[in-house]
């Protein structure tokens, strides 16, 4: 069979000899047939199981004809906002419109609507009243039950209800989409497909729903934010595919949203199969005239080696989406993929990344996870590494060595992030040494996020002392190698738990480090994270204890400015923050000070040169000038 893109038009469909497609996949992203894009994986999985799939990428949501390209599909429409939540794609944390969209041809902004999943589904429903609509992708996955929506500042109900769709496939979706397809193909009514793991559905009766936990109703969640915190924590404790219970969220008397347990993780052969399909590994040629799709550049010569993350940071949605159990591809699969691009005319000899959510996770945290699941009330790395956790970089190191030996490969980089607390827990420094020697270029990006233990505790991150141990060892290893390489720490401002006191502590740390980051991530409350629950409710759902939350935009701006206190544009914000924190001792000319005293508009910030023999009458003259000015 000739390797080619899937149909994007009726003409493409007819050229294949098809009279009708089985599924139409509607995506908020441009069509990029590369395994880093969700729409590429799901459509290729369905194709491999014998289904005919057409793709409508970035339809005009104001025009019904834009989703009528293939006519009515035989089985269903599949709808996704794309690789990102459409609201995160469109807006910064300060709710300002972004200027570019890397997932759109030419980087043009505005080719998808806000809340794209809901808008696309409603558009389909206007034209095709009874056709099943299946939701998927990150936007739907993290909005599958009632959720706080930062952009409207409201608690929203399940996206299944607002979209008018029938089923939602959450998580990575390869297992559930095939089961849904087979059920529809066998003639089962979509309203009866209520039993598939990794899906969410809506029912009018609980007669056929068994072994379920009933959450608080949507009405109860709206009445009291603490009810939402309790409900969210039940959801959080039921994200593991081996231990999770079915969850029911009531909406009135005769409507229920039912979340089935997550799909089981893919085995290594299954992961290998998913990445072996005949992807074209680039964007559709129809985008060439528009400048191509910018998002391909970062992933074109990268390799996805794993899924899942047992780091479980509070501000990260991975626990709800990919889960905490690590799934990996074999060395053979990854090397085979690398061999597909190392002779590409545009390949410069650099594999940009070999990783996933966390690059140096290559196995489940402990042996029991693949049979008993991840612990409900205990984390693997926080507050300290679990005694049952296996710390071993040998397999990852072996993989990197094999990739380095491939012909035409000059360097293999690791850009998707090293979990430094896991690395420092490894008593064998072999991987650490080879990381510094072979896999970074001058600097290594890591994510301590903060230095205050009070804030780190809310973030689910290790104590600052762990990061300090890591930086010390990093320096020692580089000195032994004779390399001058640096660490670039990712830092976050305004996370729940961060008062102005903790924000100043972070600024002092950067002062002592002699480093001012060019970019700072202000905490972004996205759906289905513990941190977002704290932001909305004011309590930590794990303990129900109150948490200080910086919500006021001006306060958030001050906390952010403190991290970049050397920037002259931030002077007024930093000064105000130091006054609020009662830390005016940091305003002055001493080396420990963050900023200098405020001067009038005719003076420079720099300290004026002092003469040893200053005449008294000159001082008096200066005082007189100020008196006249004040009058």
C-alpha positions, 0 to 999 in steps of 0.5 A: 500500500502506498504511503499517503496522507488521509483524505481531506476532501471529497476528491481525495476520498473518491480517488481512493474509491470510497463512497463514504467515510466511516469517521470524520475527524474534526480538528482545531489543529492543521493536519500534521501527519506526525505521531506527536499530534493526537489527530494523526495517532487516532486516525492512523489507529482507526485506519489500521483497524480497517476503518475509512477516515477523513480529516477536516482540519480547522473548519470555518465554524461560522459556516455549516458547509465547512463540516459537510466536506465528506457528507455524513460519515457511516459511524460517527464524527470525532471532535478535538480542539487539537494538541492544546486546550483552545483557551490556552492556545489563544490566551496568556495567563493575563487573558491577553490574546496571543499573537501566533498559533504554532498549530496553524499554517503560517502561525496565523492566530484565529483559525479556531474558535474559543472553546473549540470542542463545544463550538465544532460539536454544536456546528455538527449537531446543527447539520446532522441531528442524529449522527454520533459525536465522539469527543477526544483530545486534551480539552475534552479530557480535562473538562470531562466532569464539572470543572473550574474555567479560568477564562470565564471565572465560572464552574462549568458542567461536563463538556459532554453536556455543553457540546451535545456530544454522545461519548467522550474518550479521555486520556490517550485514547488508542484503546477506547477509540477502537472499542467505540468503533467496533461497538458502533460498527456492530450496530450498538446504539451510541446511547448504549455504549456506556461501559468502555474504559477510558470513556465518559457518557451521559445516562438518564438512569443508573439502573445499569451503572454498577460499582460506582462512586456518586459525586456531589451533584452539579447544583451542590458544587455551585452552592459551595466551593468546598463541595467542589474541592471534596469532589475533585479529590475523589476524582484525583484518587480515581485516576489509576486504571487498576484501582479507579472506581466508576464515578457518577456526577448527577445533573438534576433528577434524570441526568447523570454523567458517568466516568468509566475507569481509565483505560489500561496502559499500553504494553511496550509492543502496543506502544511500538505498534502505534508509532510504527504506522505509516505517518508522513511525518510532516504537514499536509502539502496544501499548507506549503503556500501558507508557510507550513505549520510551525509546530512541526519544527520542534518535533520533526527530528525528535523521538517520543520514548515514554508516556505518563509521569509519576512526578505528579506535580500539583499544577500539572494535568498529566495525572488526569490525562496520561496517568502516573504509570510510565509506558515506554517504547522499545529501543528497536522502535525508537531506532527504527523511527530515527532511521526514517529521518536521519537521511532527510535532506533537512536533517542537520545531524541533531536529534532534538529530543528523546523523551516525553513528559519526563525524559529520564523515566523509562519504567514504572516507579515500582514493580507493583504498579503494573498489577496493583496500580499507583498508590492512591494517597501516596506519591512516588517522589514527594515529599521524599522518594518512596522506599519502593521506587526503583531508581535506574537510568541504565536503560535510558543511557543504553538507548541514548548510546545507541542513538549516538552511534547512528550514522549521520547523527552528530548530537542527541539532545534531551529537551523535554525535561530531566526530573532532577530529584529522580536523577539525584536519587540515583547512586550511580553517576554514570548517566549524570556524567554522560548527560553533561558530556554528550546531551546538553549544549551549554545549558540544561533546563530544569524545573525547581519552580520555586525555592520556598519549601512552603510553596514547593509543598503546595506544588508537590515538588521536593524541598529546595535542599534537593535542588541545591544538592543537584546544582552542586553535583552538576557543577562538580561533574562539569568541572571534572569534564572541563566544561563550562555549562549552566543550569537554566531554572524554570520558575513559577510566580503566584502559585497557591501558597505564595505570599509576597514573603515567599516571592521576595525569598525567590528574588533574593535567591536569584540575587545571590545566584546572579541570575535573572530569568528572561522568561517567567511562568505565572501560574496558569489555572488550567482545568483538572489540576490540584493547583487550579482547585486550590486557586478556585476554592482557597483550600488544598483538596488533599487536606481541606486546609486553607491556602493563600491564593494570589488572585488579584492581577496586580498582586500577580504582576508584583510577584512576577516582577520580583523574579525579574527585579533587575528589569527597569520596567519592573521598578515600581512594581518591585518597590511596591511589593517590597513595601507590602512585604515590609522588606524595605531593607532590600532598597538601597545601595548595599550589594544585598539590595534588589533595587536602589532608592527611587530618584527623581526624573532628572536623576539616574538610578546609579548612585551619584559620585560623592566628593570627599570635601563637600561644602556645607553651603552646597548641601544647604542649597540642595535642601532649599531647592527641594523646599521650593519644589515642595511648595 
